[in-house]
């Protein structure tokens, strides 16, 4: 391992050729002149691998904020970020400074990452660029480059790999193009600013607009209340107009939440089990960014997905009247969608007669929204326990009644799972 940061004591070699970075807080600045080259012009540089697991790191350099270089045939030259807060910036115009440059692979599996470059914000040269489901947010921006996020390759041997639970929230309609670029599909240009987030994010967008709307509604309520008070005073005579006016009821903040962030569906089929939980809000539009793969329509709070004739993945955005946004990832497959696994937080338990109920988390994959297969619960013996299954939360509640043993059989489709219970 060779890096100009070893003297700071924040990097240790945990394995042969891996620089592990776990500071509390670290600000690093390499040379940012337009002629600076090599590791001296990088905030963080290693000639093999870099692993960032935690801490708050700001790295700035002319060539790159974070960079490495290794030519050992894909064995090294990897940059991995699994946690922490990372800000990386490449500032040189002449050198097309990059935020994060990985000679081989760039793997971002967790944490919050902000990357900015005069050239690309994040680039993987000879390997894949992976964004995993564990991220909080990855924000990228290029001022002079062709595309904020990219790999050097044909999109087949070197490609951008997004986790199933990761969506592109900026630009709206952003997609992976040819495997190695992010395309602003509605405008048909490569995206110079790209944001990746978990699929469930976006519910709290436009809070300022919502607050303004609530303020306007409250003003209207105040006027109505004043009018009512005056009318009551005229009708009631003495004392009627002297009572203190009641404060207006506050309208709840508009919210929208989908009952699914991922849906599996068979080619040619239709699914109407996706719904929106709405508070003081309504669905305004549902947009599919790959209508050849799947399309969507809505009625009230119910969203209907229609799969096309080809397998693939379509990302959809649901927008509410108040400006809230939710993302839905639709996986279209050739085979029928059925339950694959049933997982339990606990497979057996001993309870006390008359004691507290036991709650067990049941995780079915894919879930009922995709498969349409309900979880059925049966008891091998009646009277020993009672059970109640909540389909929305996936919680099975077991209440002990009398001494004995019994099995609880859970079935979804053709998959089964058994819980052994003893009551003392």
C-alpha positions as CSV (number, residue, x, y, z in Angstrom):
1,X,0.0,0.0,0.0
2,X,1.3,3.5,-0.8
3,X,-0.6,6.6,0.0
4,X,0.3,10.2,1.0
5,X,-2.1,9.9,4.0
6,X,-0.2,7.3,6.1
7,X,1.5,10.0,8.2
8,X,-1.9,11.2,9.4
9,X,-2.6,8.0,11.2
10,X,-6.1,7.6,9.7
11,X,-5.3,4.8,7.3
12,X,-4.3,1.3,8.2
13,X,-3.7,-1.7,6.1
14,X,-6.3,-4.3,7.1
15,X,-5.3,-6.6,4.3
16,X,-2.7,-6.8,1.7
17,X,-3.2,-3.8,-0.5
18,X,-6.3,-2.3,1.2
19,X,-6.3,1.2,2.7
20,X,-9.1,1.3,5.4
21,X,-10.3,4.8,6.4
22,X,-12.3,5.3,9.6
23,X,-11.7,8.8,11.0
24,X,-14.0,10.8,13.2
25,X,-13.8,13.8,10.9
26,X,-11.3,14.5,8.2
27,X,-10.7,17.3,5.7
28,X,-8.1,16.7,3.0
29,X,-7.0,18.9,0.1
30,X,-4.5,17.9,-2.6
31,X,-2.9,20.3,-5.0
32,X,-5.7,22.0,-7.1
33,X,-3.5,23.8,-9.7
34,X,-4.4,23.0,-13.3
35,X,-0.9,21.5,-13.9
36,X,-0.8,19.2,-10.8
37,X,-0.8,15.5,-11.6
38,X,-0.6,12.2,-9.8
39,X,-1.3,11.4,-6.2
40,X,-0.2,14.9,-5.0
41,X,-3.3,16.4,-6.7
42,X,-5.8,14.0,-5.0
43,X,-7.4,14.5,-1.6
44,X,-7.1,10.7,-1.0
45,X,-5.0,8.5,-3.1
46,X,-3.9,4.8,-2.9
47,X,-2.2,2.7,-5.4
48,X,-4.3,-0.4,-4.6
49,X,-7.7,-0.4,-2.8
50,X,-9.6,2.1,-0.7
51,X,-12.2,1.2,1.9
52,X,-14.3,3.9,3.7
53,X,-16.5,2.5,6.5
54,X,-17.4,5.5,8.7
55,X,-16.6,9.0,9.7
56,X,-17.1,12.4,8.0
57,X,-14.6,12.8,5.1
58,X,-14.1,15.8,2.8
59,X,-11.6,15.2,0.0
60,X,-10.7,17.7,-2.7
61,X,-8.1,17.7,-5.4
62,X,-7.2,18.9,-8.9
63,X,-7.3,15.5,-10.5
64,X,-9.7,13.9,-8.0
65,X,-11.2,14.1,-4.6
66,X,-10.7,10.3,-4.1
67,X,-8.6,8.2,-6.5
68,X,-6.5,5.1,-6.9
69,X,-4.5,3.5,-9.7
70,X,-3.6,-0.2,-10.1
71,X,-3.0,-2.3,-13.2
72,X,-3.1,-5.8,-11.7
73,X,-5.8,-7.1,-14.0
74,X,-8.9,-6.2,-11.8
75,X,-7.4,-7.6,-8.6
76,X,-6.9,-4.2,-7.0
77,X,-7.8,-0.6,-7.9
78,X,-11.2,-0.8,-6.2
79,X,-12.9,2.0,-4.1
80,X,-15.5,0.8,-1.6
81,X,-17.8,3.0,0.6
82,X,-19.9,1.2,3.1
83,X,-20.8,4.0,5.6
84,X,-20.2,7.5,6.9
85,X,-20.5,10.8,5.1
86,X,-18.2,11.4,2.1
87,X,-17.8,14.6,0.1
88,X,-15.4,14.3,-2.8
89,X,-14.6,17.1,-5.3
90,X,-12.3,17.3,-8.4
91,X,-11.6,21.0,-9.2
92,X,-9.2,21.2,-12.2
93,X,-10.8,22.3,-15.5
94,X,-7.8,21.4,-17.6
95,X,-7.5,17.9,-16.1
96,X,-11.3,17.3,-16.0
97,X,-11.2,16.8,-12.2
98,X,-13.3,14.0,-10.9
99,X,-15.0,13.6,-7.6
100,X,-14.3,9.8,-7.3
101,X,-12.1,7.9,-9.7
102,X,-11.7,4.2,-9.4
103,X,-9.2,2.5,-11.7
104,X,-11.2,-0.7,-11.4
105,X,-14.5,-0.9,-9.5
106,X,-16.4,1.7,-7.4
107,X,-18.7,0.1,-4.9
108,X,-21.0,2.4,-2.8
109,X,-23.0,0.2,-0.5
110,X,-23.9,2.5,2.3
111,X,-23.6,6.0,3.8
112,X,-24.2,9.5,2.3
113,X,-22.0,10.4,-0.6
114,X,-21.7,13.7,-2.5
115,X,-19.4,13.8,-5.5
116,X,-18.7,16.7,-7.8
117,X,-16.3,17.1,-10.7
118,X,-15.4,19.4,-13.5
119,X,-15.3,16.1,-15.4
120,X,-17.4,13.1,-14.2
121,X,-18.5,13.1,-10.6
122,X,-18.0,9.3,-10.2
123,X,-16.2,7.1,-12.7
124,X,-15.2,3.4,-12.7
125,X,-12.6,2.8,-15.4
126,X,-12.1,-0.9,-15.8
127,X,-14.9,-2.4,-13.6
128,X,-18.4,-1.9,-12.5
129,X,-20.0,1.1,-10.7
130,X,-22.3,-0.4,-8.0
131,X,-24.9,1.5,-5.9
132,X,-26.3,-0.7,-3.2
133,X,-29.5,-0.8,-1.2
134,X,-27.8,0.3,2.0
135,X,-27.2,3.9,0.9
136,X,-28.8,6.9,2.5
137,X,-28.2,9.1,-0.5
138,X,-25.7,9.5,-3.4
139,X,-25.6,12.9,-5.0
140,X,-23.4,13.6,-8.1
141,X,-22.8,16.6,-10.3
142,X,-20.5,17.6,-13.2
143,X,-20.1,21.1,-14.5
144,X,-18.1,20.4,-17.7
145,X,-18.3,16.6,-18.2
146,X,-20.6,14.7,-20.5
147,X,-22.3,12.7,-17.7
148,X,-22.1,12.8,-13.9
149,X,-21.9,9.1,-13.4
150,X,-20.3,6.6,-15.9
151,X,-18.1,3.6,-16.5
152,X,-15.5,3.3,-19.2
153,X,-16.7,0.3,-21.2
154,X,-19.5,-1.1,-23.4
155,X,-22.0,-1.5,-20.7
156,X,-21.6,-5.3,-20.8
157,X,-18.2,-6.0,-19.3
158,X,-18.1,-2.7,-17.3
159,X,-21.6,-1.4,-16.3
160,X,-23.6,0.6,-13.8
161,X,-25.3,-1.8,-11.3
162,X,-28.1,-0.4,-9.2
163,X,-29.6,-2.4,-6.3
164,X,-33.2,-3.5,-6.5
165,X,-34.1,-1.0,-3.9
166,X,-32.3,2.0,-5.4
167,X,-33.9,4.6,-7.7
168,X,-32.8,7.6,-9.6
169,X,-34.7,10.5,-8.1
170,X,-32.9,13.2,-10.1
171,X,-33.3,13.7,-13.0
172,X,-36.9,12.6,-13.0
173,X,-37.1,9.9,-15.7
174,X,-33.3,9.1,-15.3
175,X,-32.4,5.6,-16.6
176,X,-29.2,3.6,-17.1
177,X,-28.4,4.0,-20.8
178,X,-26.3,1.4,-22.7
179,X,-25.2,0.0,-19.3
180,X,-22.7,2.7,-18.6
181,X,-24.3,6.2,-18.5
182,X,-27.3,7.9,-16.9
183,X,-29.7,9.3,-19.4
184,X,-32.3,12.0,-18.7
185,X,-34.8,10.1,-20.8
186,X,-37.6,12.7,-21.1
187,X,-35.1,15.3,-22.4
188,X,-32.9,12.7,-24.3
189,X,-29.6,14.0,-22.9
190,X,-26.9,12.5,-20.6
191,X,-27.5,13.6,-17.0
192,X,-25.1,16.1,-15.5
193,X,-26.7,15.9,-12.1
194,X,-27.8,12.5,-10.7
195,X,-29.2,11.5,-7.3
196,X,-29.6,8.0,-6.1
197,X,-31.9,7.2,-3.1
198,X,-33.7,4.2,-1.6
199,X,-37.1,3.6,-3.3
200,X,-39.1,4.7,-0.2
201,X,-37.6,8.2,-0.3
202,X,-39.3,11.2,-1.6
203,X,-42.4,11.3,0.6
204,X,-41.3,14.5,2.3
205,X,-40.6,16.5,-0.8
206,X,-42.1,19.9,-1.3
207,X,-42.8,20.5,2.4
208,X,-42.5,24.2,1.9
209,X,-45.3,24.1,-0.7
210,X,-47.4,21.9,1.6
211,X,-46.9,24.4,4.5
212,X,-47.9,27.3,2.3
213,X,-51.0,25.4,1.2
214,X,-51.8,24.7,4.9
215,X,-51.3,28.4,5.7
216,X,-53.7,29.4,3.0
217,X,-56.3,26.9,4.2
218,X,-55.9,28.1,7.8
219,X,-56.5,31.7,6.7
220,X,-59.7,30.6,5.1
221,X,-60.8,28.8,8.3
222,X,-60.0,31.9,10.4
223,X,-62.3,34.0,8.2
224,X,-65.1,31.5,8.3
225,X,-64.8,31.3,12.1
226,X,-65.0,35.1,12.4
227,X,-68.1,35.2,10.3
228,X,-69.7,32.4,12.3
229,X,-69.0,34.3,15.5
230,X,-70.7,37.4,14.2
231,X,-73.7,35.5,13.1
232,X,-74.0,33.8,16.5
233,X,-73.8,37.2,18.2
234,X,-76.7,38.6,16.2
235,X,-78.8,35.5,16.8
236,X,-78.1,35.0,20.5
237,X,-78.4,38.7,21.5
238,X,-76.7,39.7,24.7
239,X,-73.5,37.9,25.4
240,X,-73.5,36.0,22.1
241,X,-70.9,38.1,20.5
242,X,-68.6,38.2,23.5
243,X,-67.6,34.6,23.6
244,X,-64.0,33.8,22.7
245,X,-63.7,32.5,19.1
246,X,-62.5,28.9,18.8
247,X,-59.1,28.4,17.1
248,X,-59.4,26.9,13.6
249,X,-58.7,23.2,13.2
250,X,-55.3,22.6,11.6
251,X,-55.3,20.6,8.4
252,X,-52.8,17.7,8.5
253,X,-49.7,17.9,6.4
254,X,-50.4,16.2,3.0
255,X,-48.7,12.8,2.8
256,X,-48.6,9.9,0.4
257,X,-47.2,6.4,0.9
258,X,-47.4,3.4,-1.3
259,X,-48.1,-0.1,0.1
260,X,-45.2,-1.4,-2.1
261,X,-41.9,0.0,-3.4
262,X,-41.2,-3.1,-5.6
263,X,-43.7,-5.1,-7.6
264,X,-43.1,-8.4,-9.5
265,X,-45.5,-9.2,-12.3
266,X,-45.7,-11.7,-15.2
267,X,-45.6,-10.5,-18.8
268,X,-49.0,-9.6,-20.2
269,X,-50.7,-9.6,-16.8
270,X,-52.4,-6.9,-14.9
271,X,-52.1,-6.1,-11.1
272,X,-54.4,-3.8,-9.1
273,X,-53.1,-4.5,-5.6
274,X,-50.8,-1.4,-5.4
275,X,-52.5,1.3,-3.3
276,X,-51.6,4.7,-1.9
277,X,-52.2,5.7,1.7
278,X,-53.2,9.3,1.5
279,X,-53.5,12.0,4.1
280,X,-55.1,15.3,2.9
281,X,-53.8,14.5,-0.5
282,X,-54.7,12.7,-3.8
283,X,-52.9,11.0,-6.7
284,X,-52.3,13.4,-9.6
285,X,-50.3,11.3,-12.0
286,X,-48.5,7.9,-12.4
287,X,-45.6,7.9,-14.9
288,X,-43.8,4.8,-16.3
289,X,-40.4,5.6,-17.7
290,X,-40.3,2.3,-19.7
291,X,-43.9,2.0,-21.1
292,X,-42.8,-0.8,-23.3
293,X,-42.1,-2.9,-20.2
294,X,-45.0,-1.8,-18.1
295,X,-47.7,0.9,-18.0
296,X,-49.8,2.3,-15.1
297,X,-53.1,3.9,-14.5
298,X,-55.0,5.0,-11.3
299,X,-58.4,5.4,-9.9
300,X,-58.7,7.1,-6.5
301,X,-56.0,5.6,-4.4
302,X,-55.7,2.4,-6.5
303,X,-52.9,2.0,-9.0
304,X,-53.1,-0.6,-11.8
305,X,-50.0,-2.0,-13.4
306,X,-50.1,-3.6,-16.9
307,X,-47.1,-5.6,-17.9
308,X,-45.9,-5.6,-21.5
309,X,-44.9,-8.6,-23.6
310,X,-41.2,-8.5,-22.7
311,X,-39.4,-9.0,-19.4
312,X,-37.5,-6.1,-17.9
313,X,-37.6,-3.5,-15.2
314,X,-39.6,-0.3,-15.3
315,X,-39.4,2.5,-12.8
316,X,-42.5,4.5,-12.1
317,X,-43.1,7.8,-10.3
318,X,-46.4,8.6,-8.5
319,X,-47.0,12.3,-8.0
320,X,-49.7,13.7,-5.7
321,X,-51.7,16.9,-5.9
322,X,-49.6,18.3,-3.1
323,X,-46.3,17.5,-4.8
324,X,-45.4,14.4,-2.9
325,X,-43.6,11.7,-4.9
326,X,-43.2,8.0,-4.5
327,X,-41.2,5.6,-6.7
328,X,-42.3,2.1,-7.7
329,X,-40.0,-0.4,-9.3
330,X,-41.8,-3.0,-11.5
331,X,-40.0,-6.2,-12.4
332,X,-41.7,-7.9,-15.4
333,X,-40.8,-11.6,-15.7
334,X,-41.7,-14.5,-18.1
335,X,-42.8,-16.9,-15.3
336,X,-45.7,-16.7,-13.0
337,X,-45.0,-14.8,-9.8
338,X,-45.3,-17.1,-6.8
339,X,-44.0,-17.1,-3.2
340,X,-40.4,-18.1,-3.0
341,X,-39.6,-17.9,0.7
342,X,-41.2,-17.5,4.1
343,X,-38.9,-16.3,6.8
344,X,-39.7,-16.1,10.5
345,X,-38.0,-14.0,13.2
346,X,-38.5,-17.0,15.6
347,X,-39.1,-20.6,14.7
348,X,-40.0,-22.0,18.2
349,X,-40.9,-20.7,21.6
350,X,-41.9,-21.7,25.1
351,X,-44.7,-19.6,26.7
352,X,-46.3,-19.4,30.1
353,X,-50.0,-20.0,30.6
354,X,-51.7,-16.7,31.0
355,X,-48.5,-14.9,30.1
356,X,-47.9,-12.1,27.6
357,X,-48.5,-12.8,23.8
358,X,-45.6,-13.4,21.5
359,X,-45.1,-11.4,18.3
360,X,-43.3,-13.1,15.4
361,X,-42.4,-11.2,12.2
362,X,-43.3,-13.2,9.0
363,X,-41.5,-12.1,5.9
364,X,-42.8,-13.5,2.6
365,X,-40.9,-12.9,-0.6
366,X,-42.3,-11.8,-3.0
367,X,-45.1,-10.4,-0.9
368,X,-48.8,-10.7,-1.4
369,X,-49.0,-7.6,-3.4
370,X,-47.0,-9.2,-6.2
371,X,-48.2,-12.8,-5.8
372,X,-51.8,-12.4,-4.6
373,X,-51.1,-15.4,-2.3
374,X,-52.4,-14.9,1.2
375,X,-50.6,-16.2,4.3
376,X,-52.9,-19.0,5.8
377,X,-52.4,-20.0,9.4
378,X,-53.4,-23.4,10.9
379,X,-53.0,-25.0,14.3
380,X,-52.2,-28.6,14.9
381,X,-54.1,-28.5,18.2
382,X,-56.9,-26.1,19.2
383,X,-57.2,-24.4,22.6
384,X,-53.5,-24.3,23.5
385,X,-52.9,-20.9,21.8
386,X,-54.8,-18.4,19.8
387,X,-53.2,-16.7,16.8
388,X,-53.8,-13.5,14.8
389,X,-52.0,-12.6,11.6
390,X,-51.8,-9.0,10.4
391,X,-51.3,-9.0,6.7
392,X,-50.3,-5.3,6.5
393,X,-47.4,-5.5,9.1
394,X,-46.6,-9.2,8.7
395,X,-46.8,-9.7,12.5
396,X,-48.2,-13.1,13.9
397,X,-49.4,-12.7,17.5
398,X,-49.5,-15.9,19.6
399,X,-51.4,-15.8,22.9
400,X,-51.0,-18.7,25.3
401,X,-54.2,-20.2,26.7
402,X,-53.5,-23.6,28.4
403,X,-50.6,-26.0,28.9
404,X,-49.5,-28.2,26.0
405,X,-47.6,-28.2,22.7
406,X,-48.8,-27.4,19.2
407,X,-47.5,-26.5,15.8
408,X,-48.5,-23.4,13.9
409,X,-48.4,-24.0,10.1
410,X,-48.0,-21.0,7.8
411,X,-48.7,-21.4,4.1
412,X,-48.3,-19.0,1.2
413,X,-48.7,-20.5,-2.2
414,X,-46.8,-23.7,-2.2
415,X,-44.4,-22.6,0.6
416,X,-44.8,-23.6,4.2
417,X,-43.2,-22.8,7.5
418,X,-43.8,-24.3,11.0
419,X,-43.6,-22.7,14.4
420,X,-43.3,-25.0,17.4
421,X,-44.9,-23.6,20.6
422,X,-44.9,-25.1,24.1
423,X,-47.1,-23.6,26.8
424,X,-46.1,-24.4,30.4
